[in-house]
Amino acid sequence: MMPQPETFADHTVDPPVRGFLQRPAKPSADGLVFTHGAGGNSKGSWLIALAAAFAERGITVLRCDLPFRQVRAFGPPRPGDAARDRQGLKNAVAAIRQLVSGRMFLGGHSYGGRQASMLCAEEPKLVDGLLLSSYPLHPPGKPAQLRTQHLPEIQVPVLFVQGTRDPFGSVEELQSALKLIPSKTFLFKVDGVGHDLGFKGKTRLDSLPPAVLSEFTKLFG
């Protein structure tokens, strides 16, 4: 039986690290830090399901609250929050490195994934790979406002998970953006779902987490 998630906190760093730790019954020595989007938190159903699937495979997973969410329970991040949110992810990676001896992965959903990718562009050797779900390539209805400036600086493999109805970036737009990344990438398309990937309220696309894990295993071994 899989252990229940544990509350996790490290207040010795600034920003602090806060979230839920999913320990595998049979650890593989690899770790993953995964975070939420602009409107979510570490208790989101997509994060919970993904963490459970990865822990089943032996990966220790921290689903963490970004610093902006630790300060404000509701509402999106403010324009000045991004740099501190990236530092929070860096602190989370350091915290989980104390618990695992193998490879380290980082990722997030939407805004959280964008900040994770920007952090890896700034610090190419921080982790061994990225997992980005519903990457917000541009604001809805504004395809010219691309968020791709940092992509050429990413040096680690990246797995993208994108719904075919995502208003923040079509599959075709994302495929074009991936060409900017010099490292290995793979785009996993999820048919018929939008930005929430089929996880909204009590609705869950239960087949998705194991499918993402399968593609993750193919890319990273």
Sequence and secondary structure as in RCSB ss.txt:
>XXXX:A:sequence
MMPQPETFADHTVDPPVRGFLQRPAKPSADGLVFTHGAGGNSKGSWLIALAAAFAERGITVLRCDLPFRQVRAFG
PPRPGDAARDRQGLKNAVAAIRQLVSGRMFLGGHSYGGRQASMLCAEEPKLVDGLLLSSYPLHPPGKPAQLRTQH
LPEIQVPVLFVQGTRDPFGSVEELQSALKLIPSKTFLFKVDGVGHDLGFKGKTRLDSLPPAVLSEFTKLFG
>XXXX:A:secstr
     EEEEE SSSS EEEEEE  SS  S EEEEE  TT  TT HHHHHHHHHHHHTT EEEEE  HHHHH SSS
   GGGHHHHHHHHHHHHHHHHTT SS EEEEEETHHHHHHHHHHHH TTS SEEEEES   S TT TTS   TT
GGG  S EEEEEETT TT  HHHHHHHHTT SS EEEEEETT  TTTT BTTB  TTHHHHHHHHHHHHH 
